[in-house]
Amino acid sequence: MPILHALVLGLVQGLAEFLPISSSGHLLLVPWLFGWDDFDGDPGIKKAFDVALHIGTLVAVVAYFRRDLVVYVRRGVRLVVKREKPTDPEGRLAWLLVLSSVPAAAVGALFESFIDEQLGTPAIIAVSLIVFGVLLAWADRRAGQRTLEAYGPGDALKVGTAQVLALNPGTSRSGITMTAARLIGFSRDAAARISFLMAIPVTAGAVLFKMVKLASDGVPDGFVPPMLVGIAASALSGWIAVWGTIRLVRTRTFTPFVLYRIALGVLVLSLLATGVR
Protein backbone atom coordinates (compact mmCIF):
# COMPACT_ATOMS: atom_id res chain seq x y z
CA MET A 1 0.00 0.00 0.00
CA PRO A 2 1.55 3.38 -1.00
CA ILE A 3 2.32 5.71 1.89
CA LEU A 4 0.39 8.49 0.12
CA HIS A 5 -2.76 6.35 0.11
CA ALA A 6 -2.29 5.56 3.79
CA LEU A 7 -1.87 9.26 4.57
CA VAL A 8 -4.96 10.31 2.62
CA LEU A 9 -7.16 7.58 4.08
CA GLY A 10 -5.88 8.31 7.58
CA LEU A 11 -6.77 12.00 7.25
CA VAL A 12 -10.18 11.09 5.81
CA GLN A 13 -10.87 8.63 8.63
CA GLY A 14 -10.04 11.09 11.39
CA LEU A 15 -12.14 13.89 9.93
CA ALA A 16 -15.11 11.77 8.86
CA GLU A 17 -15.22 9.75 12.09
CA PHE A 18 -16.16 12.80 14.14
CA LEU A 19 -17.71 15.13 11.59
CA PRO A 20 -21.26 13.87 10.87
CA ILE A 21 -20.41 12.72 7.33
CA SER A 22 -19.61 8.96 7.69
CA SER A 23 -16.06 7.67 7.94
CA SER A 24 -16.92 4.16 6.72
CA GLY A 25 -18.68 5.63 3.70
CA HIS A 26 -15.75 7.90 2.85
CA LEU A 27 -13.20 5.10 3.26
CA LEU A 28 -15.10 3.14 0.63
CA LEU A 29 -15.83 6.08 -1.66
CA VAL A 30 -12.31 7.56 -1.79
CA PRO A 31 -10.62 4.44 -3.24
CA TRP A 32 -13.63 3.95 -5.56
CA LEU A 33 -13.43 7.53 -6.87
CA PHE A 34 -9.65 7.41 -7.45
CA GLY A 35 -9.48 3.83 -8.68
CA TRP A 36 -7.24 2.59 -5.86
CA ASP A 37 -7.09 -1.18 -5.46
CA ASP A 38 -4.92 -1.50 -2.35
CA PHE A 39 -7.31 -3.91 -0.63
CA ASP A 40 -8.47 -5.96 -3.62
CA GLY A 41 -7.94 -9.66 -3.13
CA ASP A 42 -6.29 -9.32 0.29
CA PRO A 43 -8.74 -8.98 3.20
CA GLY A 44 -5.80 -9.19 5.62
CA ILE A 45 -4.48 -5.79 4.48
CA LYS A 46 -7.90 -4.17 4.80
CA LYS A 47 -8.36 -5.62 8.27
CA ALA A 48 -4.93 -4.47 9.45
CA PHE A 49 -5.41 -0.96 8.09
CA ASP A 50 -8.88 -0.72 9.60
CA VAL A 51 -7.39 -1.51 13.02
CA ALA A 52 -4.72 1.17 12.52
CA LEU A 53 -7.25 3.86 11.60
CA HIS A 54 -9.47 3.08 14.58
CA ILE A 55 -6.48 3.19 16.92
CA GLY A 56 -5.77 6.68 15.58
CA THR A 57 -9.29 7.97 16.12
CA LEU A 58 -9.38 6.43 19.60
CA VAL A 59 -6.16 8.25 20.47
CA ALA A 60 -7.67 11.50 19.16
CA VAL A 61 -10.86 11.44 21.20
CA VAL A 62 -9.12 10.20 24.35
CA ALA A 63 -6.52 12.96 24.03
CA TYR A 64 -9.18 15.64 23.61
CA PHE A 65 -11.35 14.49 26.54
CA ARG A 66 -8.46 13.23 28.71
CA ARG A 67 -9.31 15.41 31.72
CA ASP A 68 -12.99 14.49 31.60
CA LEU A 69 -12.14 10.81 31.18
CA VAL A 70 -9.97 10.76 34.29
CA VAL A 71 -12.95 12.02 36.28
CA TYR A 72 -15.45 9.66 34.61
CA VAL A 73 -13.30 6.56 35.03
CA ARG A 74 -12.35 7.32 38.63
CA ARG A 75 -15.89 8.12 39.71
CA GLY A 76 -17.41 5.34 37.63
CA VAL A 77 -15.21 2.76 39.37
CA ARG A 78 -15.91 4.31 42.77
CA LEU A 79 -19.66 4.20 42.08
CA VAL A 80 -19.49 0.43 41.64
CA VAL A 81 -17.02 -0.29 44.44
CA LYS A 82 -18.37 1.98 47.16
CA ARG A 83 -22.03 2.18 46.05
CA GLU A 84 -22.28 5.69 47.43
CA LYS A 85 -25.62 7.49 47.81
CA PRO A 86 -26.68 9.82 46.33
CA THR A 87 -25.28 8.63 43.01
CA ASP A 88 -22.32 10.63 41.77
CA PRO A 89 -23.35 12.41 38.50
CA GLU A 90 -20.03 11.85 36.71
CA GLY A 91 -19.89 8.19 37.73
CA ARG A 92 -23.45 7.68 36.56
CA LEU A 93 -22.72 9.36 33.23
CA ALA A 94 -19.67 7.14 32.71
CA TRP A 95 -21.75 3.97 32.92
CA LEU A 96 -24.53 5.44 30.77
CA LEU A 97 -21.97 6.10 28.01
CA VAL A 98 -20.88 2.46 28.22
CA LEU A 99 -24.55 1.40 28.08
CA SER A 100 -25.00 3.50 24.94
CA SER A 101 -22.37 1.44 23.11
CA VAL A 102 -23.97 -1.96 23.81
CA PRO A 103 -26.61 -2.10 21.02
CA ALA A 104 -24.19 -1.26 18.19
CA ALA A 105 -21.47 -3.52 19.60
CA ALA A 106 -23.86 -6.48 19.82
CA VAL A 107 -25.38 -6.02 16.37
CA GLY A 108 -21.95 -5.35 14.81
CA ALA A 109 -20.49 -8.54 16.26
CA LEU A 110 -23.47 -10.67 15.20
CA PHE A 111 -23.86 -9.33 11.67
CA GLU A 112 -20.29 -8.36 10.73
CA SER A 113 -20.21 -10.65 7.68
CA PHE A 114 -23.57 -9.44 6.35
CA ILE A 115 -22.56 -5.79 6.78
CA ASP A 116 -19.24 -6.32 4.98
CA GLU A 117 -20.74 -8.31 2.12
CA GLN A 118 -24.14 -6.69 1.51
CA LEU A 119 -23.73 -3.04 2.48
CA GLY A 120 -21.22 -0.38 1.47
CA THR A 121 -21.88 -0.15 -2.27
CA PRO A 122 -21.45 3.36 -3.74
CA ALA A 123 -25.19 3.61 -4.45
CA ILE A 124 -26.23 2.66 -0.92
CA ILE A 125 -23.63 5.01 0.56
CA ALA A 126 -24.84 7.90 -1.62
CA VAL A 127 -28.50 7.39 -0.70
CA SER A 128 -27.60 7.04 2.98
CA LEU A 129 -25.57 10.25 2.91
CA ILE A 130 -28.56 12.14 1.52
CA VAL A 131 -31.32 10.55 3.61
CA PHE A 132 -29.56 10.75 6.96
CA GLY A 133 -28.25 14.22 6.12
CA VAL A 134 -31.83 15.43 5.64
CA LEU A 135 -32.80 13.71 8.91
CA LEU A 136 -29.98 15.53 10.71
CA ALA A 137 -31.20 18.86 9.29
CA TRP A 138 -34.75 18.13 10.46
CA ALA A 139 -33.62 17.13 13.96
CA ASP A 140 -31.37 20.17 14.21
CA ARG A 141 -34.39 22.46 13.84
CA ARG A 142 -35.62 21.43 17.28
CA ALA A 143 -34.92 24.00 19.97
CA GLY A 144 -33.53 21.54 22.52
CA GLN A 145 -31.48 22.93 25.40
CA ARG A 146 -30.87 19.86 27.57
CA THR A 147 -27.31 19.60 28.89
CA LEU A 148 -24.95 16.65 29.18
CA GLU A 149 -25.76 16.39 32.90
CA ALA A 150 -29.40 15.54 32.02
CA TYR A 151 -28.38 12.38 30.11
CA GLY A 152 -30.33 9.47 31.59
CA PRO A 153 -30.83 5.72 31.07
CA GLY A 154 -33.66 6.27 28.59
CA ASP A 155 -31.51 8.66 26.60
CA ALA A 156 -28.65 6.16 26.58
CA LEU A 157 -30.88 3.44 25.13
CA LYS A 158 -32.40 5.74 22.50
CA VAL A 159 -29.11 7.19 21.29
CA GLY A 160 -27.39 3.81 21.57
CA THR A 161 -30.11 2.15 19.49
CA ALA A 162 -29.81 4.89 16.87
CA GLN A 163 -26.08 4.18 16.70
CA VAL A 164 -26.88 0.72 15.30
CA LEU A 165 -27.89 2.44 12.04
CA ALA A 166 -24.30 3.66 11.67
CA LEU A 167 -23.19 0.10 10.91
CA ASN A 168 -24.47 0.92 7.43
CA PRO A 169 -21.68 2.83 5.62
CA GLY A 170 -22.98 6.27 4.70
CA THR A 171 -25.15 6.78 7.78
CA SER A 172 -22.38 8.22 10.04
CA ARG A 173 -21.98 7.19 13.66
CA SER A 174 -21.48 10.76 14.86
CA GLY A 175 -24.25 12.01 12.58
CA ILE A 176 -26.93 9.58 13.73
CA THR A 177 -26.07 9.96 17.42
CA MET A 178 -26.16 13.76 17.14
CA THR A 179 -29.48 13.44 15.30
CA ALA A 180 -30.94 11.23 18.01
CA ALA A 181 -29.66 13.51 20.78
CA ARG A 182 -31.18 16.57 19.09
CA LEU A 183 -34.49 14.75 18.62
CA ILE A 184 -34.75 14.08 22.36
CA GLY A 185 -34.03 17.69 23.25
CA PHE A 186 -30.30 18.10 23.79
CA SER A 187 -28.47 21.27 22.76
CA ARG A 188 -26.04 21.10 19.82
CA ASP A 189 -23.04 21.29 22.14
CA ALA A 190 -24.40 18.51 24.37
CA ALA A 191 -25.32 16.38 21.34
CA ALA A 192 -21.78 16.68 19.98
CA ARG A 193 -20.22 15.85 23.34
CA ILE A 194 -22.52 12.85 23.82
CA SER A 195 -21.58 11.59 20.37
CA PHE A 196 -17.84 11.99 20.89
CA LEU A 197 -17.81 10.50 24.39
CA MET A 198 -19.89 7.56 23.14
CA ALA A 199 -17.20 6.97 20.53
CA ILE A 200 -14.68 6.00 23.20
CA PRO A 201 -16.20 2.72 24.47
CA VAL A 202 -17.54 1.65 21.06
CA THR A 203 -14.24 2.40 19.27
CA ALA A 204 -12.19 0.77 22.02
CA GLY A 205 -14.39 -2.31 21.76
CA ALA A 206 -14.04 -2.38 17.97
CA VAL A 207 -10.25 -2.06 18.19
CA LEU A 208 -10.03 -4.88 20.72
CA PHE A 209 -12.35 -7.09 18.66
CA LYS A 210 -10.40 -6.50 15.45
CA MET A 211 -6.99 -6.82 17.11
CA VAL A 212 -7.87 -10.30 18.35
CA LYS A 213 -8.51 -11.34 14.75
CA LEU A 214 -5.42 -9.50 13.53
CA ALA A 215 -3.28 -11.26 16.12
CA SER A 216 -4.36 -14.64 14.80
CA ASP A 217 -3.85 -13.69 11.13
CA GLY A 218 -0.74 -11.55 11.59
CA VAL A 219 0.20 -8.24 9.98
CA PRO A 220 0.93 -8.58 6.23
CA ASP A 221 4.60 -8.30 5.30
CA GLY A 222 5.80 -4.75 4.77
CA PHE A 223 2.55 -3.24 5.99
CA VAL A 224 3.80 -1.74 9.27
CA PRO A 225 4.88 1.66 7.78
CA PRO A 226 1.46 2.34 6.14
CA MET A 227 -0.25 1.34 9.39
CA LEU A 228 1.88 3.79 11.40
CA VAL A 229 1.17 6.58 8.91
CA GLY A 230 -2.56 5.78 9.08
CA ILE A 231 -2.54 5.89 12.88
CA ALA A 232 -0.72 9.23 12.99
CA ALA A 233 -2.85 10.85 10.27
CA SER A 234 -6.19 9.71 11.71
CA ALA A 235 -5.17 10.76 15.24
CA LEU A 236 -4.19 14.26 14.11
CA SER A 237 -7.19 14.89 11.86
CA GLY A 238 -9.52 13.29 14.41
CA TRP A 239 -8.41 15.65 17.16
CA ILE A 240 -8.90 18.62 14.82
CA ALA A 241 -12.38 17.35 13.89
CA VAL A 242 -13.48 17.02 17.53
CA TRP A 243 -12.09 20.44 18.44
CA GLY A 244 -13.55 22.12 15.36
CA THR A 245 -17.00 20.56 15.60
CA ILE A 246 -17.49 21.51 19.24
CA ARG A 247 -16.43 25.08 18.55
CA LEU A 248 -18.63 25.29 15.46
CA VAL A 249 -21.87 23.99 16.95
CA ARG A 250 -21.73 26.43 19.85
CA THR A 251 -22.69 29.22 17.46
CA ARG A 252 -23.73 27.50 14.22
CA THR A 253 -26.09 24.78 13.00
CA PHE A 254 -25.23 21.44 11.40
CA THR A 255 -26.25 22.84 7.99
CA PRO A 256 -22.72 22.87 6.43
CA PHE A 257 -22.40 19.13 7.07
CA VAL A 258 -25.89 18.48 5.70
CA LEU A 259 -25.14 20.36 2.48
CA TYR A 260 -21.85 18.49 2.06
CA ARG A 261 -23.58 15.12 2.52
CA ILE A 262 -26.26 15.93 -0.03
CA ALA A 263 -23.73 17.27 -2.55
CA LEU A 264 -21.48 14.21 -2.24
CA GLY A 265 -24.45 11.84 -2.47
CA VAL A 266 -25.73 13.55 -5.61
CA LEU A 267 -22.22 13.48 -7.13
CA VAL A 268 -21.83 9.74 -6.54
CA LEU A 269 -25.29 8.97 -7.94
CA SER A 270 -24.51 11.13 -10.98
CA LEU A 271 -21.24 9.28 -11.62
CA LEU A 272 -23.07 5.98 -11.37
CA ALA A 273 -25.92 7.11 -13.63
CA THR A 274 -23.57 8.39 -16.34
CA GLY A 275 -21.27 5.38 -16.17
CA VAL A 276 -18.21 7.51 -15.36
CA ARG A 277 -17.53 5.25 -12.39
C-alpha positions as a Python dict, from the first residue, in 0.01 Angstrom:
ca = {
    (1, 'M'): (0, 0, 0),
    (2, 'P'): (155, 338, -100),
    (3, 'I'): (232, 571, 189),
    (4, 'L'): (39, 849, 12),
    (5, 'H'): (-276, 635, 11),
    (6, 'A'): (-229, 556, 379),
    (7, 'L'): (-187, 926, 457),
    (8, 'V'): (-496, 1031, 262),
    (9, 'L'): (-716, 758, 408),
    (10, 'G'): (-588, 831, 758),
    (11, 'L'): (-677, 1200, 725),
    (12, 'V'): (-1018, 1109, 581),
    (13, 'Q'): (-1087, 863, 863),
    (14, 'G'): (-1004, 1109, 1139),
    (15, 'L'): (-1214, 1389, 993),
    (16, 'A'): (-1511, 1177, 886),
    (17, 'E'): (-1522, 975, 1209),
    (18, 'F'): (-1616, 1280, 1414),
    (19, 'L'): (-1771, 1513, 1159),
    (20, 'P'): (-2126, 1387, 1087),
    (21, 'I'): (-2041, 1272, 733),
    (22, 'S'): (-1961, 896, 769),
    (23, 'S'): (-1606, 767, 794),
    (24, 'S'): (-1692, 416, 672),
    (25, 'G'): (-1868, 563, 370),
    (26, 'H'): (-1575, 790, 285),
    (27, 'L'): (-1320, 510, 326),
    (28, 'L'): (-1510, 314, 63),
    (29, 'L'): (-1583, 608, -166),
    (30, 'V'): (-1231, 756, -179),
    (31, 'P'): (-1062, 444, -324),
    (32, 'W'): (-1363, 395, -556),
    (33, 'L'): (-1343, 753, -687),
    (34, 'F'): (-965, 741, -745),
    (35, 'G'): (-948, 383, -868),
    (36, 'W'): (-724, 259, -586),
    (37, 'D'): (-709, -118, -546),
    (38, 'D'): (-492, -150, -235),
    (39, 'F'): (-731, -391, -63),
    (40, 'D'): (-847, -596, -362),
    (41, 'G'): (-794, -966, -313),
    (42, 'D'): (-629, -932, 29),
    (43, 'P'): (-874, -898, 320),
    (44, 'G'): (-580, -919, 562),
    (45, 'I'): (-448, -579, 448),
    (46, 'K'): (-790, -417, 480),
    (47, 'K'): (-836, -562, 827),
    (48, 'A'): (-493, -447, 945),
    (49, 'F'): (-541, -96, 809),
    (50, 'D'): (-888, -72, 960),
    (51, 'V'): (-739, -151, 1302),
    (52, 'A'): (-472, 117, 1252),
    (53, 'L'): (-725, 386, 1160),
    (54, 'H'): (-947, 308, 1458),
    (55, 'I'): (-648, 319, 1692),
    (56, 'G'): (-577, 668, 1558),
    (57, 'T'): (-929, 797, 1612),
    (58, 'L'): (-938, 643, 1960),
    (59, 'V'): (-616, 825, 2047),
    (60, 'A'): (-767, 1150, 1916),
    (61, 'V'): (-1086, 1144, 2120),
    (62, 'V'): (-912, 1020, 2435),
    (63, 'A'): (-652, 1296, 2403),
    (64, 'Y'): (-918, 1564, 2361),
    (65, 'F'): (-1135, 1449, 2654),
    (66, 'R'): (-846, 1323, 2871),
    (67, 'R'): (-931, 1541, 3172),
    (68, 'D'): (-1299, 1449, 3160),
    (69, 'L'): (-1214, 1081, 3118),
    (70, 'V'): (-997, 1076, 3429),
    (71, 'V'): (-1295, 1202, 3628),
    (72, 'Y'): (-1545, 966, 3461),
    (73, 'V'): (-1330, 656, 3503),
    (74, 'R'): (-1235, 732, 3863),
    (75, 'R'): (-1589, 812, 3971),
    (76, 'G'): (-1741, 534, 3763),
    (77, 'V'): (-1521, 276, 3937),
    (78, 'R'): (-1591, 431, 4277),
    (79, 'L'): (-1966, 420, 4208),
    (80, 'V'): (-1949, 43, 4164),
    (81, 'V'): (-1702, -29, 4444),
    (82, 'K'): (-1837, 198, 4716),
    (83, 'R'): (-2203, 218, 4605),
    (84, 'E'): (-2228, 569, 4743),
    (85, 'K'): (-2562, 749, 4781),
    (86, 'P'): (-2668, 982, 4633),
    (87, 'T'): (-2528, 863, 4301),
    (88, 'D'): (-2232, 1063, 4177),
    (89, 'P'): (-2335, 1241, 3850),
    (90, 'E'): (-2003, 1185, 3671),
    (91, 'G'): (-1989, 819, 3773),
    (92, 'R'): (-2345, 768, 3656),
    (93, 'L'): (-2272, 936, 3323),
    (94, 'A'): (-1967, 714, 3271),
    (95, 'W'): (-2175, 397, 3292),
    (96, 'L'): (-2453, 544, 3077),
    (97, 'L'): (-2197, 610, 2801),
    (98, 'V'): (-2088, 246, 2822),
    (99, 'L'): (-2455, 140, 2808),
    (100, 'S'): (-2500, 350, 2494),
    (101, 'S'): (-2237, 144, 2311),
    (102, 'V'): (-2397, -196, 2381),
    (103, 'P'): (-2661, -210, 2102),
    (104, 'A'): (-2419, -126, 1819),
    (105, 'A'): (-2147, -352, 1960),
    (106, 'A'): (-2386, -648, 1982),
    (107, 'V'): (-2538, -602, 1637),
    (108, 'G'): (-2195, -535, 1481),
    (109, 'A'): (-2049, -854, 1626),
    (110, 'L'): (-2347, -1067, 1520),
    (111, 'F'): (-2386, -933, 1167),
    (112, 'E'): (-2029, -836, 1073),
    (113, 'S'): (-2021, -1065, 768),
    (114, 'F'): (-2357, -944, 635),
    (115, 'I'): (-2256, -579, 678),
    (116, 'D'): (-1924, -632, 498),
    (117, 'E'): (-2074, -831, 212),
    (118, 'Q'): (-2414, -669, 151),
    (119, 'L'): (-2373, -304, 248),
    (120, 'G'): (-2122, -38, 147),
    (121, 'T'): (-2188, -15, -227),
    (122, 'P'): (-2145, 336, -374),
    (123, 'A'): (-2519, 361, -445),
    (124, 'I'): (-2623, 266, -92),
    (125, 'I'): (-2363, 501, 56),
    (126, 'A'): (-2484, 790, -162),
    (127, 'V'): (-2850, 739, -70),
    (128, 'S'): (-2760, 704, 298),
    (129, 'L'): (-2557, 1025, 291),
    (130, 'I'): (-2856, 1214, 152),
    (131, 'V'): (-3132, 1055, 361),
    (132, 'F'): (-2956, 1075, 696),
    (133, 'G'): (-2825, 1422, 612),
    (134, 'V'): (-3183, 1543, 564),
    (135, 'L'): (-3280, 1371, 891),
    (136, 'L'): (-2998, 1553, 1071),
    (137, 'A'): (-3120, 1886, 929),
    (138, 'W'): (-3475, 1813, 1046),
    (139, 'A'): (-3362, 1713, 1396),
    (140, 'D'): (-3137, 2017, 1421),
    (141, 'R'): (-3439, 2246, 1384),
    (142, 'R'): (-3562, 2143, 1728),
    (143, 'A'): (-3492, 2400, 1997),
    (144, 'G'): (-3353, 2154, 2252),
    (145, 'Q'): (-3148, 2293, 2540),
    (146, 'R'): (-3087, 1986, 2757),
    (147, 'T'): (-2731, 1960, 2889),
    (148, 'L'): (-2495, 1665, 2918),
    (149, 'E'): (-2576, 1639, 3290),
    (150, 'A'): (-2940, 1554, 3202),
    (151, 'Y'): (-2838, 1238, 3011),
    (152, 'G'): (-3033, 947, 3159),
    (153, 'P'): (-3083, 572, 3107),
    (154, 'G'): (-3366, 627, 2859),
    (155, 'D'): (-3151, 866, 2660),
    (156, 'A'): (-2865, 616, 2658),
    (157, 'L'): (-3088, 344, 2513),
    (158, 'K'): (-3240, 574, 2250),
    (159, 'V'): (-2911, 719, 2129),
    (160, 'G'): (-2739, 381, 2157),
    (161, 'T'): (-3011, 215, 1949),
    (162, 'A'): (-2981, 489, 1687),
    (163, 'Q'): (-2608, 418, 1670),
    (164, 'V'): (-2688, 72, 1530),
    (165, 'L'): (-2789, 244, 1204),
    (166, 'A'): (-2430, 366, 1167),
    (167, 'L'): (-2319, 10, 1091),
    (168, 'N'): (-2447, 92, 743),
    (169, 'P'): (-2168, 283, 562),
    (170, 'G'): (-2298, 627, 470),
    (171, 'T'): (-2515, 678, 778),
    (172, 'S'): (-2238, 822, 1004),
    (173, 'R'): (-2198, 719, 1366),
    (174, 'S'): (-2148, 1076, 1486),
    (175, 'G'): (-2425, 1201, 1258),
    (176, 'I'): (-2693, 958, 1373),
    (177, 'T'): (-2607, 996, 1742),
    (178, 'M'): (-2616, 1376, 1714),
    (179, 'T'): (-2948, 1344, 1530),
    (180, 'A'): (-3094, 1123, 1801),
    (181, 'A'): (-2966, 1351, 2078),
    (182, 'R'): (-3118, 1657, 1909),
    (183, 'L'): (-3449, 1475, 1862),
    (184, 'I'): (-3475, 1408, 2236),
    (185, 'G'): (-3403, 1769, 2325),
    (186, 'F'): (-3030, 1810, 2379),
    (187, 'S'): (-2847, 2127, 2276),
    (188, 'R'): (-2604, 2110, 1982),
    (189, 'D'): (-2304, 2129, 2214),
    (190, 'A'): (-2440, 1851, 2437),
    (191, 'A'): (-2532, 1638, 2134),
    (192, 'A'): (-2178, 1668, 1998),
    (193, 'R'): (-2022, 1585, 2334),
    (194, 'I'): (-2252, 1285, 2382),
    (195, 'S'): (-2158, 1159, 2037),
    (196, 'F'): (-1784, 1199, 2089),
    (197, 'L'): (-1781, 1050, 2439),
    (198, 'M'): (-1989, 756, 2314),
    (199, 'A'): (-1720, 697, 2053),
    (200, 'I'): (-1468, 600, 2320),
    (201, 'P'): (-1620, 272, 2447),
    (202, 'V'): (-1754, 165, 2106),
    (203, 'T'): (-1424, 240, 1927),
    (204, 'A'): (-1219, 77, 2202),
    (205, 'G'): (-1439, -231, 2176),
    (206, 'A'): (-1404, -238, 1797),
    (207, 'V'): (-1025, -206, 1819),
    (208, 'L'): (-1003, -488, 2072),
    (209, 'F'): (-1235, -709, 1866),
    (210, 'K'): (-1040, -650, 1545),
    (211, 'M'): (-699, -682, 1711),
    (212, 'V'): (-787, -1030, 1835),
    (213, 'K'): (-851, -1134, 1475),
    (214, 'L'): (-542, -950, 1353),
    (215, 'A'): (-328, -1126, 1612),
    (216, 'S'): (-436, -1464, 1480),
    (217, 'D'): (-385, -1369, 1113),
    (218, 'G'): (-74, -1155, 1159),
    (219, 'V'): (20, -824, 998),
    (220, 'P'): (93, -858, 623),
    (221, 'D'): (460, -830, 530),
    (222, 'G'): (580, -475, 477),
    (223, 'F'): (255, -324, 599),
    (224, 'V'): (380, -174, 927),
    (225, 'P'): (488, 166, 778),
    (226, 'P'): (146, 234, 614),
    (227, 'M'): (-25, 134, 939),
    (228, 'L'): (188, 379, 1140),
    (229, 'V'): (117, 658, 891),
    (230, 'G'): (-256, 578, 908),
    (231, 'I'): (-254, 589, 1288),
    (232, 'A'): (-72, 923, 1299),
    (233, 'A'): (-285, 1085, 1027),
    (234, 'S'): (-619, 971, 1171),
    (235, 'A'): (-517, 1076, 1524),
    (236, 'L'): (-419, 1426, 1411),
    (237, 'S'): (-719, 1489, 1186),
    (238, 'G'): (-952, 1329, 1441),
    (239, 'W'): (-841, 1565, 1716),
    (240, 'I'): (-890, 1862, 1482),
    (241, 'A'): (-1238, 1735, 1389),
    (242, 'V'): (-1348, 1702, 1753),
    (243, 'W'): (-1209, 2044, 1844),
    (244, 'G'): (-1355, 2212, 1536),
    (245, 'T'): (-1700, 2056, 1560),
    (246, 'I'): (-1749, 2151, 1924),
    (247, 'R'): (-1643, 2508, 1855),
    (248, 'L'): (-1863, 2529, 1546),
    (249, 'V'): (-2187, 2399, 1695),
    (250, 'R'): (-2173, 2643, 1985),
    (251, 'T'): (-2269, 2922, 1746),
    (252, 'R'): (-2373, 2750, 1422),
    (253, 'T'): (-2609, 2478, 1300),
    (254, 'F'): (-2523, 2144, 1140),
    (255, 'T'): (-2625, 2284, 799),
    (256, 'P'): (-2272, 2287, 643),
    (257, 'F'): (-2240, 1913, 707),
    (258, 'V'): (-2589, 1848, 570),
    (259, 'L'): (-2514, 2036, 248),
    (260, 'Y'): (-2185, 1849, 206),
    (261, 'R'): (-2358, 1512, 252),
    (262, 'I'): (-2626, 1593, -3),
    (263, 'A'): (-2373, 1727, -255),
    (264, 'L'): (-2148, 1421, -224),
    (265, 'G'): (-2445, 1184, -247),
    (266, 'V'): (-2573, 1355, -561),
    (267, 'L'): (-2222, 1348, -713),
    (268, 'V'): (-2183, 974, -654),
    (269, 'L'): (-2529, 897, -794),
    (270, 'S'): (-2451, 1113, -1098),
    (271, 'L'): (-2124, 928, -1162),
    (272, 'L'): (-2307, 598, -1137),
    (273, 'A'): (-2592, 711, -1363),
    (274, 'T'): (-2357, 839, -1634),
    (275, 'G'): (-2127, 538, -1617),
    (276, 'V'): (-1821, 751, -1536),
    (277, 'R'): (-1753, 525, -1239),
}
